[in-house]
């Protein structure tokens, strides 16, 4: 995966559509995590960890932020097991 091309493509996409700032930040956090892990097909990460990085304290708000990425087909989400 070419990290720079991916970021440039995302920035170009964001110029064409509206994506809230926190959703953009979540995208960058997730892509950075995928990059650190060597681009696996799937990763497992808790909402709490992602919320902490975005400084979001409300589960409802985080889900709204995450769902914007899913709505635009920028990520796929599967509910994990507790």
HTML snippet that shows the backbone in 3Dmol.js (N, CA, C, O; Angstrom):
<script src="https://3Dmol.org/build/3Dmol-min.js"></script>
<div id="view" style="width:600px;height:400px;position:relative"></div>
<script>
const pdb = `
ATOM      1  N   UNK A   1       0.850  -1.179   0.000  1.00  0.00           N
ATOM      2  CA  UNK A   1       0.000   0.000   0.000  1.00  0.00           C
ATOM      3  C   UNK A   1       0.891   1.237   0.000  1.00  0.00           C
ATOM      4  O   UNK A   1       1.836   1.320   0.784  1.00  0.00           O
ATOM      5  N   UNK A   2       0.601   2.181  -0.860  1.00  0.00           N
ATOM      6  CA  UNK A   2       1.345   3.427  -0.889  1.00  0.00           C
ATOM      7  C   UNK A   2       0.625   4.443  -0.003  1.00  0.00           C
ATOM      8  O   UNK A   2      -0.416   4.988  -0.370  1.00  0.00           O
ATOM      9  N   UNK A   3       1.201   4.679   1.160  1.00  0.00           N
ATOM     10  CA  UNK A   3       0.606   5.519   2.198  1.00  0.00           C
ATOM     11  C   UNK A   3       0.349   6.943   1.703  1.00  0.00           C
ATOM     12  O   UNK A   3      -0.717   7.501   1.962  1.00  0.00           O
ATOM     13  N   UNK A   4       1.298   7.527   1.006  1.00  0.00           N
ATOM     14  CA  UNK A   4       1.165   8.912   0.530  1.00  0.00           C
ATOM     15  C   UNK A   4       0.079   9.008  -0.535  1.00  0.00           C
ATOM     16  O   UNK A   4      -0.732   9.933  -0.497  1.00  0.00           O
ATOM     17  N   UNK A   5       0.045   8.077  -1.482  1.00  0.00           N
ATOM     18  CA  UNK A   5      -1.004   8.096  -2.514  1.00  0.00           C
ATOM     19  C   UNK A   5      -2.380   7.927  -1.887  1.00  0.00           C
ATOM     20  O   UNK A   5      -3.345   8.554  -2.324  1.00  0.00           O
ATOM     21  N   UNK A   6      -2.473   7.090  -0.876  1.00  0.00           N
ATOM     22  CA  UNK A   6      -3.743   6.886  -0.184  1.00  0.00           C
ATOM     23  C   UNK A   6      -4.206   8.184   0.477  1.00  0.00           C
ATOM     24  O   UNK A   6      -5.375   8.553   0.364  1.00  0.00           O
ATOM     25  N   UNK A   7      -3.306   8.871   1.159  1.00  0.00           N
ATOM     26  CA  UNK A   7      -3.655  10.143   1.802  1.00  0.00           C
ATOM     27  C   UNK A   7      -4.048  11.201   0.772  1.00  0.00           C
ATOM     28  O   UNK A   7      -5.015  11.935   0.969  1.00  0.00           O
ATOM     29  N   UNK A   8      -3.310  11.275  -0.305  1.00  0.00           N
ATOM     30  CA  UNK A   8      -3.633  12.256  -1.348  1.00  0.00           C
ATOM     31  C   UNK A   8      -4.999  11.957  -1.964  1.00  0.00           C
ATOM     32  O   UNK A   8      -5.784  12.871  -2.216  1.00  0.00           O
ATOM     33  N   UNK A   9      -5.274  10.694  -2.202  1.00  0.00           N
ATOM     34  CA  UNK A   9      -6.580  10.310  -2.742  1.00  0.00           C
ATOM     35  C   UNK A   9      -7.708  10.653  -1.784  1.00  0.00           C
ATOM     36  O   UNK A   9      -8.766  11.118  -2.209  1.00  0.00           O
ATOM     37  N   UNK A  10      -7.491  10.429  -0.501  1.00  0.00           N
ATOM     38  CA  UNK A  10      -8.495  10.763   0.505  1.00  0.00           C
ATOM     39  C   UNK A  10      -8.734  12.261   0.553  1.00  0.00           C
ATOM     40  O   UNK A  10      -9.879  12.709   0.602  1.00  0.00           O
ATOM     41  N   UNK A  11      -7.663  13.036   0.538  1.00  0.00           N
ATOM     42  CA  UNK A  11      -7.809  14.498   0.553  1.00  0.00           C
ATOM     43  C   UNK A  11      -8.563  14.987  -0.676  1.00  0.00           C
ATOM     44  O   UNK A  11      -9.398  15.885  -0.575  1.00  0.00           O
ATOM     45  N   UNK A  12      -8.279  14.409  -1.823  1.00  0.00           N
ATOM     46  CA  UNK A  12      -8.980  14.777  -3.053  1.00  0.00           C
ATOM     47  C   UNK A  12     -10.466  14.424  -2.938  1.00  0.00           C
ATOM     48  O   UNK A  12     -11.329  15.210  -3.329  1.00  0.00           O
ATOM     49  N   UNK A  13     -10.756  13.242  -2.401  1.00  0.00           N
ATOM     50  CA  UNK A  13     -12.140  12.801  -2.211  1.00  0.00           C
ATOM     51  C   UNK A  13     -12.879  13.760  -1.274  1.00  0.00           C
ATOM     52  O   UNK A  13     -14.037  14.103  -1.515  1.00  0.00           O
ATOM     53  N   UNK A  14     -12.210  14.184  -0.218  1.00  0.00           N
ATOM     54  CA  UNK A  14     -12.839  15.082   0.759  1.00  0.00           C
ATOM     55  C   UNK A  14     -13.142  16.460   0.175  1.00  0.00           C
ATOM     56  O   UNK A  14     -13.995  17.175   0.700  1.00  0.00           O
ATOM     57  N   UNK A  15     -12.470  16.835  -0.881  1.00  0.00           N
ATOM     58  CA  UNK A  15     -12.778  18.107  -1.546  1.00  0.00           C
ATOM     59  C   UNK A  15     -14.070  18.017  -2.346  1.00  0.00           C
ATOM     60  O   UNK A  15     -14.690  19.036  -2.650  1.00  0.00           O
ATOM     61  N   UNK A  16     -14.478  16.786  -2.689  1.00  0.00           N
ATOM     62  CA  UNK A  16     -15.682  16.589  -3.494  1.00  0.00           C
ATOM     63  C   UNK A  16     -16.927  16.341  -2.640  1.00  0.00           C
ATOM     64  O   UNK A  16     -18.045  16.616  -3.076  1.00  0.00           O
ATOM     65  N   UNK A  17     -16.735  15.827  -1.437  1.00  0.00           N
ATOM     66  CA  UNK A  17     -17.875  15.483  -0.582  1.00  0.00           C
ATOM     67  C   UNK A  17     -17.686  16.130   0.786  1.00  0.00           C
ATOM     68  O   UNK A  17     -16.587  16.565   1.130  1.00  0.00           O
ATOM     69  N   UNK A  18     -18.767  16.191   1.564  1.00  0.00           N
ATOM     70  CA  UNK A  18     -18.644  16.686   2.928  1.00  0.00           C
ATOM     71  C   UNK A  18     -18.400  15.517   3.858  1.00  0.00           C
ATOM     72  O   UNK A  18     -19.173  14.560   3.882  1.00  0.00           O
ATOM     73  N   UNK A  19     -17.344  15.596   4.608  1.00  0.00           N
ATOM     74  CA  UNK A  19     -17.038  14.610   5.625  1.00  0.00           C
ATOM     75  C   UNK A  19     -16.644  15.396   6.873  1.00  0.00           C
ATOM     76  O   UNK A  19     -15.705  16.190   6.825  1.00  0.00           O
ATOM     77  N   UNK A  20     -17.346  15.188   7.992  1.00  0.00           N
ATOM     78  CA  UNK A  20     -17.039  15.947   9.209  1.00  0.00           C
ATOM     79  C   UNK A  20     -15.578  15.796   9.632  1.00  0.00           C
ATOM     80  O   UNK A  20     -14.939  14.780   9.359  1.00  0.00           O
ATOM     81  N   UNK A  21     -15.073  16.816  10.295  1.00  0.00           N
ATOM     82  CA  UNK A  21     -13.665  16.849  10.698  1.00  0.00           C
ATOM     83  C   UNK A  21     -13.284  15.643  11.557  1.00  0.00           C
ATOM     84  O   UNK A  21     -12.212  15.069  11.365  1.00  0.00           O
ATOM     85  N   UNK A  22     -14.135  15.252  12.493  1.00  0.00           N
ATOM     86  CA  UNK A  22     -13.797  14.111  13.342  1.00  0.00           C
ATOM     87  C   UNK A  22     -13.764  12.806  12.551  1.00  0.00           C
ATOM     88  O   UNK A  22     -12.983  11.909  12.866  1.00  0.00           O
ATOM     89  N   UNK A  23     -14.595  12.698  11.539  1.00  0.00           N
ATOM     90  CA  UNK A  23     -14.560  11.511  10.680  1.00  0.00           C
ATOM     91  C   UNK A  23     -13.262  11.483   9.884  1.00  0.00           C
ATOM     92  O   UNK A  23     -12.670  10.422   9.688  1.00  0.00           O
ATOM     93  N   UNK A  24     -12.827  12.636   9.432  1.00  0.00           N
ATOM     94  CA  UNK A  24     -11.542  12.708   8.719  1.00  0.00           C
ATOM     95  C   UNK A  24     -10.397  12.305   9.645  1.00  0.00           C
ATOM     96  O   UNK A  24      -9.504  11.552   9.257  1.00  0.00           O
ATOM     97  N   UNK A  25     -10.436  12.813  10.864  1.00  0.00           N
ATOM     98  CA  UNK A  25      -9.390  12.491  11.822  1.00  0.00           C
ATOM     99  C   UNK A  25      -9.393  10.999  12.151  1.00  0.00           C
ATOM    100  O   UNK A  25      -8.333  10.385  12.271  1.00  0.00           O
ATOM    101  N   UNK A  26     -10.572  10.425  12.295  1.00  0.00           N
ATOM    102  CA  UNK A  26     -10.659   8.986  12.541  1.00  0.00           C
ATOM    103  C   UNK A  26     -10.065   8.212  11.369  1.00  0.00           C
ATOM    104  O   UNK A  26      -9.360   7.224  11.572  1.00  0.00           O
ATOM    105  N   UNK A  27     -10.344   8.652  10.149  1.00  0.00           N
ATOM    106  CA  UNK A  27      -9.783   7.993   8.966  1.00  0.00           C
ATOM    107  C   UNK A  27      -8.256   7.983   9.051  1.00  0.00           C
ATOM    108  O   UNK A  27      -7.623   6.947   8.846  1.00  0.00           O
ATOM    109  N   UNK A  28      -7.671   9.145   9.354  1.00  0.00           N
ATOM    110  CA  UNK A  28      -6.214   9.227   9.445  1.00  0.00           C
ATOM    111  C   UNK A  28      -5.676   8.353  10.575  1.00  0.00           C
ATOM    112  O   UNK A  28      -4.635   7.714  10.417  1.00  0.00           O
ATOM    113  N   UNK A  29      -6.372   8.317  11.716  1.00  0.00           N
ATOM    114  CA  UNK A  29      -5.942   7.454  12.825  1.00  0.00           C
ATOM    115  C   UNK A  29      -5.969   5.982  12.417  1.00  0.00           C
ATOM    116  O   UNK A  29      -5.038   5.233  12.714  1.00  0.00           O
ATOM    117  N   UNK A  30      -7.032   5.575  11.741  1.00  0.00           N
ATOM    118  CA  UNK A  30      -7.151   4.175  11.324  1.00  0.00           C
ATOM    119  C   UNK A  30      -6.105   3.810  10.275  1.00  0.00           C
ATOM    120  O   UNK A  30      -5.494   2.743  10.350  1.00  0.00           O
ATOM    121  N   UNK A  31      -5.900   4.678   9.312  1.00  0.00           N
ATOM    122  CA  UNK A  31      -4.900   4.403   8.274  1.00  0.00           C
ATOM    123  C   UNK A  31      -3.503   4.328   8.890  1.00  0.00           C
ATOM    124  O   UNK A  31      -2.697   3.483   8.501  1.00  0.00           O
ATOM    125  N   UNK A  32      -3.218   5.203   9.841  1.00  0.00           N
ATOM    126  CA  UNK A  32      -1.924   5.150  10.522  1.00  0.00           C
ATOM    127  C   UNK A  32      -1.761   3.818  11.259  1.00  0.00           C
ATOM    128  O   UNK A  32      -0.682   3.225  11.242  1.00  0.00           O
ATOM    129  N   UNK A  33      -2.817   3.355  11.897  1.00  0.00           N
ATOM    130  CA  UNK A  33      -2.766   2.070  12.585  1.00  0.00           C
ATOM    131  C   UNK A  33      -2.534   0.915  11.610  1.00  0.00           C
ATOM    132  O   UNK A  33      -1.708   0.038  11.864  1.00  0.00           O
ATOM    133  N   UNK A  34      -3.266   0.921  10.494  1.00  0.00           N
ATOM    134  CA  UNK A  34      -3.050  -0.111   9.473  1.00  0.00           C
ATOM    135  C   UNK A  34      -1.609  -0.077   8.981  1.00  0.00           C
ATOM    136  O   UNK A  34      -0.986  -1.123   8.801  1.00  0.00           O
ATOM    137  N   UNK A  35      -1.086   1.111   8.764  1.00  0.00           N
ATOM    138  CA  UNK A  35       0.288   1.252   8.294  1.00  0.00           C
ATOM    139  C   UNK A  35       1.283   0.685   9.310  1.00  0.00           C
ATOM    140  O   UNK A  35       2.215  -0.032   8.944  1.00  0.00           O
ATOM    141  N   UNK A  36       1.076   1.011  10.584  1.00  0.00           N
ATOM    142  CA  UNK A  36       1.970   0.502  11.631  1.00  0.00           C
ATOM    143  C   UNK A  36       1.953  -1.018  11.708  1.00  0.00           C
ATOM    144  O   UNK A  36       2.961  -1.641  12.039  1.00  0.00           O
ATOM    145  N   UNK A  37       0.792  -1.617  11.398  1.00  0.00           N
ATOM    146  CA  UNK A  37       0.642  -3.065  11.493  1.00  0.00           C
ATOM    147  C   UNK A  37       0.984  -3.799  10.197  1.00  0.00           C
ATOM    148  O   UNK A  37       0.847  -5.020  10.122  1.00  0.00           O
ATOM    149  N   UNK A  38       1.427  -3.063   9.178  1.00  0.00           N
ATOM    150  CA  UNK A  38       1.844  -3.698   7.931  1.00  0.00           C
ATOM    151  C   UNK A  38       0.704  -3.999   6.974  1.00  0.00           C
ATOM    152  O   UNK A  38       0.810  -4.915   6.159  1.00  0.00           O
ATOM    153  N   UNK A  39      -0.372  -3.253   7.058  1.00  0.00           N
ATOM    154  CA  UNK A  39      -1.516  -3.346   6.149  1.00  0.00           C
ATOM    155  C   UNK A  39      -2.223  -4.702   6.156  1.00  0.00           C
ATOM    156  O   UNK A  39      -2.403  -5.316   5.104  1.00  0.00           O
ATOM    157  N   UNK A  40      -2.627  -5.173   7.349  1.00  0.00           N
ATOM    158  CA  UNK A  40      -3.433  -6.396   7.369  1.00  0.00           C
ATOM    159  C   UNK A  40      -4.811  -6.117   6.760  1.00  0.00           C
ATOM    160  O   UNK A  40      -5.229  -4.964   6.653  1.00  0.00           O
ATOM    161  N   UNK A  41      -5.504  -7.172   6.367  1.00  0.00           N
ATOM    162  CA  UNK A  41      -6.837  -6.989   5.789  1.00  0.00           C
ATOM    163  C   UNK A  41      -7.819  -6.468   6.839  1.00  0.00           C
ATOM    164  O   UNK A  41      -8.672  -5.636   6.530  1.00  0.00           O
ATOM    165  N   UNK A  42      -7.703  -6.951   8.067  1.00  0.00           N
ATOM    166  CA  UNK A  42      -8.586  -6.562   9.166  1.00  0.00           C
ATOM    167  C   UNK A  42      -7.753  -6.238  10.398  1.00  0.00           C
ATOM    168  O   UNK A  42      -6.672  -6.792  10.594  1.00  0.00           O
ATOM    169  N   UNK A  43      -8.272  -5.330  11.229  1.00  0.00           N
ATOM    170  CA  UNK A  43      -7.689  -5.112  12.549  1.00  0.00           C
ATOM    171  C   UNK A  43      -8.822  -5.135  13.564  1.00  0.00           C
ATOM    172  O   UNK A  43      -9.981  -4.883  13.232  1.00  0.00           O
ATOM    173  N   UNK A  44      -8.471  -5.436  14.788  1.00  0.00           N
ATOM    174  CA  UNK A  44      -9.436  -5.411  15.878  1.00  0.00           C
ATOM    175  C   UNK A  44      -8.972  -4.352  16.869  1.00  0.00           C
ATOM    176  O   UNK A  44      -7.868  -4.425  17.409  1.00  0.00           O
ATOM    177  N   UNK A  45      -9.842  -3.361  17.100  1.00  0.00           N
ATOM    178  CA  UNK A  45      -9.504  -2.268  18.003  1.00  0.00           C
ATOM    179  C   UNK A  45     -10.779  -1.815  18.700  1.00  0.00           C
ATOM    180  O   UNK A  45     -11.850  -1.776  18.094  1.00  0.00           O
ATOM    181  N   UNK A  46     -10.659  -1.484  19.943  1.00  0.00           N
ATOM    182  CA  UNK A  46     -11.848  -1.096  20.707  1.00  0.00           C
ATOM    183  C   UNK A  46     -12.274   0.333  20.378  1.00  0.00           C
ATOM    184  O   UNK A  46     -11.459   1.190  20.036  1.00  0.00           O
ATOM    185  N   UNK A  47     -13.567   0.550  20.492  1.00  0.00           N
ATOM    186  CA  UNK A  47     -14.091   1.908  20.322  1.00  0.00           C
ATOM    187  C   UNK A  47     -13.454   2.843  21.341  1.00  0.00           C
ATOM    188  O   UNK A  47     -13.152   3.995  21.029  1.00  0.00           O
ATOM    189  N   UNK A  48     -13.251   2.347  22.560  1.00  0.00           N
ATOM    190  CA  UNK A  48     -12.685   3.188  23.620  1.00  0.00           C
ATOM    191  C   UNK A  48     -11.311   3.719  23.229  1.00  0.00           C
ATOM    192  O   UNK A  48     -10.998   4.883  23.482  1.00  0.00           O
ATOM    193  N   UNK A  49     -10.500   2.879  22.621  1.00  0.00           N
ATOM    194  CA  UNK A  49      -9.154   3.322  22.208  1.00  0.00           C
ATOM    195  C   UNK A  49      -9.243   4.400  21.120  1.00  0.00           C
ATOM    196  O   UNK A  49      -8.528   5.401  21.161  1.00  0.00           O
ATOM    197  N   UNK A  50     -10.124   4.177  20.158  1.00  0.00           N
ATOM    198  CA  UNK A  50     -10.291   5.167  19.094  1.00  0.00           C
ATOM    199  C   UNK A  50     -10.909   6.450  19.626  1.00  0.00           C
ATOM    200  O   UNK A  50     -10.520   7.545  19.220  1.00  0.00           O
ATOM    201  N   UNK A  51     -11.866   6.320  20.532  1.00  0.00           N
ATOM    202  CA  UNK A  51     -12.506   7.492  21.134  1.00  0.00           C
ATOM    203  C   UNK A  51     -11.490   8.325  21.902  1.00  0.00           C
ATOM    204  O   UNK A  51     -11.530   9.555  21.861  1.00  0.00           O
ATOM    205  N   UNK A  52     -10.586   7.659  22.597  1.00  0.00           N
ATOM    206  CA  UNK A  52      -9.561   8.358  23.364  1.00  0.00           C
ATOM    207  C   UNK A  52      -8.680   9.210  22.447  1.00  0.00           C
ATOM    208  O   UNK A  52      -8.351  10.352  22.768  1.00  0.00           O
ATOM    209  N   UNK A  53      -8.306   8.636  21.307  1.00  0.00           N
ATOM    210  CA  UNK A  53      -7.478   9.374  20.360  1.00  0.00           C
ATOM    211  C   UNK A  53      -8.175  10.588  19.763  1.00  0.00           C
ATOM    212  O   UNK A  53      -7.525  11.568  19.401  1.00  0.00           O
ATOM    213  N   UNK A  54      -9.497  10.523  19.660  1.00  0.00           N
ATOM    214  CA  UNK A  54     -10.283  11.637  19.113  1.00  0.00           C
ATOM    215  C   UNK A  54     -10.800  12.563  20.205  1.00  0.00           C
ATOM    216  O   UNK A  54     -11.404  13.595  19.913  1.00  0.00           O
ATOM    217  N   UNK A  55     -10.567  12.202  21.448  1.00  0.00           N
ATOM    218  CA  UNK A  55     -11.071  12.935  22.608  1.00  0.00           C
ATOM    219  C   UNK A  55     -12.595  13.042  22.581  1.00  0.00           C
ATOM    220  O   UNK A  55     -13.168  14.096  22.858  1.00  0.00           O
ATOM    221  N   UNK A  56     -13.232  11.925  22.242  1.00  0.00           N
ATOM    222  CA  UNK A  56     -14.689  11.827  22.262  1.00  0.00           C
ATOM    223  C   UNK A  56     -15.067  10.993  23.478  1.00  0.00           C
ATOM    224  O   UNK A  56     -14.507   9.919  23.695  1.00  0.00           O
ATOM    225  N   UNK A  57     -16.012  11.482  24.269  1.00  0.00           N
ATOM    226  CA  UNK A  57     -16.418  10.751  25.469  1.00  0.00           C
ATOM    227  C   UNK A  57     -17.773  10.074  25.310  1.00  0.00           C
ATOM    228  O   UNK A  57     -18.148   9.241  26.136  1.00  0.00           O
ATOM    229  N   UNK A  58     -18.503  10.417  24.272  1.00  0.00           N
ATOM    230  CA  UNK A  58     -19.836   9.862  24.054  1.00  0.00           C
ATOM    231  C   UNK A  58     -19.790   8.729  23.032  1.00  0.00           C
ATOM    232  O   UNK A  58     -19.324   8.914  21.908  1.00  0.00           O
ATOM    233  N   UNK A  59     -20.282   7.544  23.437  1.00  0.00           N
ATOM    234  CA  UNK A  59     -20.361   6.420  22.504  1.00  0.00           C
ATOM    235  C   UNK A  59     -21.202   6.779  21.289  1.00  0.00           C
ATOM    236  O   UNK A  59     -20.852   6.444  20.158  1.00  0.00           O
ATOM    237  N   UNK A  60     -22.308   7.460  21.529  1.00  0.00           N
ATOM    238  CA  UNK A  60     -23.218   7.843  20.437  1.00  0.00           C
ATOM    239  C   UNK A  60     -22.505   8.735  19.427  1.00  0.00           C
ATOM    240  O   UNK A  60     -22.640   8.538  18.219  1.00  0.00           O
ATOM    241  N   UNK A  61     -21.751   9.707  19.912  1.00  0.00           N
ATOM    242  CA  UNK A  61     -21.020  10.617  19.019  1.00  0.00           C
ATOM    243  C   UNK A  61     -19.969   9.846  18.220  1.00  0.00           C
ATOM    244  O   UNK A  61     -19.806  10.075  17.021  1.00  0.00           O
ATOM    245  N   UNK A  62     -19.260   8.938  18.880  1.00  0.00           N
ATOM    246  CA  UNK A  62     -18.245   8.167  18.173  1.00  0.00           C
ATOM    247  C   UNK A  62     -18.870   7.337  17.060  1.00  0.00           C
ATOM    248  O   UNK A  62     -18.336   7.275  15.953  1.00  0.00           O
ATOM    249  N   UNK A  63     -19.993   6.705  17.350  1.00  0.00           N
ATOM    250  CA  UNK A  63     -20.660   5.876  16.346  1.00  0.00           C
ATOM    251  C   UNK A  63     -21.090   6.721  15.155  1.00  0.00           C
ATOM    252  O   UNK A  63     -20.999   6.266  14.015  1.00  0.00           O
ATOM    253  N   UNK A  64     -21.555   7.942  15.397  1.00  0.00           N
ATOM    254  CA  UNK A  64     -21.897   8.865  14.298  1.00  0.00           C
ATOM    255  C   UNK A  64     -20.669   9.158  13.440  1.00  0.00           C
ATOM    256  O   UNK A  64     -20.738   9.145  12.211  1.00  0.00           O
ATOM    257  N   UNK A  65     -19.557   9.419  14.098  1.00  0.00           N
ATOM    258  CA  UNK A  65     -18.299   9.724  13.403  1.00  0.00           C
ATOM    259  C   UNK A  65     -17.859   8.521  12.570  1.00  0.00           C
ATOM    260  O   UNK A  65     -17.522   8.663  11.395  1.00  0.00           O
ATOM    261  N   UNK A  66     -17.865   7.350  13.180  1.00  0.00           N
ATOM    262  CA  UNK A  66     -17.458   6.115  12.492  1.00  0.00           C
ATOM    263  C   UNK A  66     -18.397   5.793  11.338  1.00  0.00           C
ATOM    264  O   UNK A  66     -17.953   5.389  10.263  1.00  0.00           O
ATOM    265  N   UNK A  67     -19.701   5.973  11.565  1.00  0.00           N
ATOM    266  CA  UNK A  67     -20.683   5.632  10.536  1.00  0.00           C
ATOM    267  C   UNK A  67     -20.559   6.499   9.286  1.00  0.00           C
ATOM    268  O   UNK A  67     -20.939   6.067   8.198  1.00  0.00           O
ATOM    269  N   UNK A  68     -20.037   7.710   9.426  1.00  0.00           N
ATOM    270  CA  UNK A  68     -19.798   8.542   8.232  1.00  0.00           C
ATOM    271  C   UNK A  68     -18.759   7.893   7.321  1.00  0.00           C
ATOM    272  O   UNK A  68     -18.885   7.947   6.098  1.00  0.00           O
ATOM    273  N   UNK A  69     -17.743   7.288   7.908  1.00  0.00           N
ATOM    274  CA  UNK A  69     -16.728   6.598   7.104  1.00  0.00           C
ATOM    275  C   UNK A  69     -17.329   5.377   6.425  1.00  0.00           C
ATOM    276  O   UNK A  69     -17.029   5.086   5.267  1.00  0.00           O
ATOM    277  N   UNK A  70     -18.170   4.675   7.148  1.00  0.00           N
ATOM    278  CA  UNK A  70     -18.824   3.483   6.591  1.00  0.00           C
ATOM    279  C   UNK A  70     -19.790   3.897   5.483  1.00  0.00           C
ATOM    280  O   UNK A  70     -19.844   3.257   4.433  1.00  0.00           O
ATOM    281  N   UNK A  71     -20.550   4.966   5.716  1.00  0.00           N
ATOM    282  CA  UNK A  71     -21.512   5.471   4.727  1.00  0.00           C
ATOM    283  C   UNK A  71     -20.843   5.815   3.395  1.00  0.00           C
ATOM    284  O   UNK A  71     -21.433   5.633   2.330  1.00  0.00           O
ATOM    285  N   UNK A  72     -19.622   6.309   3.466  1.00  0.00           N
ATOM    286  CA  UNK A  72     -18.879   6.685   2.254  1.00  0.00           C
ATOM    287  C   UNK A  72     -17.982   5.558   1.753  1.00  0.00           C
ATOM    288  O   UNK A  72     -17.129   5.773   0.892  1.00  0.00           O
ATOM    289  N   UNK A  73     -18.176   4.361   2.293  1.00  0.00           N
ATOM    290  CA  UNK A  73     -17.406   3.160   1.896  1.00  0.00           C
ATOM    291  C   UNK A  73     -15.900   3.347   2.067  1.00  0.00           C
ATOM    292  O   UNK A  73     -15.110   2.823   1.281  1.00  0.00           O
ATOM    293  N   UNK A  74     -15.511   4.090   3.088  1.00  0.00           N
ATOM    294  CA  UNK A  74     -14.091   4.310   3.348  1.00  0.00           C
ATOM    295  C   UNK A  74     -13.520   3.255   4.294  1.00  0.00           C
ATOM    296  O   UNK A  74     -12.309   3.036   4.326  1.00  0.00           O
ATOM    297  N   UNK A  75     -14.390   2.604   5.061  1.00  0.00           N
ATOM    298  CA  UNK A  75     -14.012   1.496   5.924  1.00  0.00           C
ATOM    299  C   UNK A  75     -15.186   0.548   6.039  1.00  0.00           C
ATOM    300  O   UNK A  75     -16.340   0.928   5.842  1.00  0.00           O
ATOM    301  N   UNK A  76     -14.869  -0.683   6.359  1.00  0.00           N
ATOM    302  CA  UNK A  76     -15.875  -1.695   6.659  1.00  0.00           C
ATOM    303  C   UNK A  76     -15.758  -1.996   8.144  1.00  0.00           C
ATOM    304  O   UNK A  76     -14.654  -2.106   8.678  1.00  0.00           O
ATOM    305  N   UNK A  77     -16.880  -2.126   8.799  1.00  0.00           N
ATOM    306  CA  UNK A  77     -16.903  -2.371  10.236  1.00  0.00           C
ATOM    307  C   UNK A  77     -17.665  -3.636  10.545  1.00  0.00           C
ATOM    308  O   UNK A  77     -18.749  -3.865  10.007  1.00  0.00           O
ATOM    309  N   UNK A  78     -17.107  -4.450  11.400  1.00  0.00           N
ATOM    310  CA  UNK A  78     -17.807  -5.614  11.919  1.00  0.00           C
ATOM    311  C   UNK A  78     -17.766  -5.548  13.434  1.00  0.00           C
ATOM    312  O   UNK A  78     -16.713  -5.322  14.029  1.00  0.00           O
ATOM    313  N   UNK A  79     -18.918  -5.747  14.048  1.00  0.00           N
ATOM    314  CA  UNK A  79     -18.968  -5.707  15.497  1.00  0.00           C
ATOM    315  C   UNK A  79     -18.155  -6.857  16.070  1.00  0.00           C
ATOM    316  O   UNK A  79     -18.261  -7.999  15.621  1.00  0.00           O
ATOM    317  N   UNK A  80     -17.351  -6.539  17.056  1.00  0.00           N
ATOM    318  CA  UNK A  80     -16.520  -7.544  17.694  1.00  0.00           C
ATOM    319  C   UNK A  80     -17.228  -8.256  18.823  1.00  0.00           C
ATOM    320  O   UNK A  80     -18.366  -7.936  19.166  1.00  0.00           O
ATOM    321  N   UNK A  81     -16.548  -9.216  19.389  1.00  0.00           N
ATOM    322  CA  UNK A  81     -17.071  -9.961  20.523  1.00  0.00           C
ATOM    323  C   UNK A  81     -16.448  -9.414  21.793  1.00  0.00           C
ATOM    324  O   UNK A  81     -15.267  -9.067  21.815  1.00  0.00           O
ATOM    325  N   UNK A  82     -17.238  -9.338  22.842  1.00  0.00           N
ATOM    326  CA  UNK A  82     -16.717  -8.814  24.115  1.00  0.00           C
ATOM    327  C   UNK A  82     -16.102  -9.921  24.914  1.00  0.00           C
ATOM    328  O   UNK A  82     -15.607  -9.685  26.017  1.00  0.00           O
TER     329      UNK A  82
END
`;
const viewer = $3Dmol.createViewer("view");
viewer.addModel(pdb, "pdb");
viewer.setStyle({}, {cartoon: {color: "spectrum"}});
viewer.zoomTo();
viewer.render();
</script>
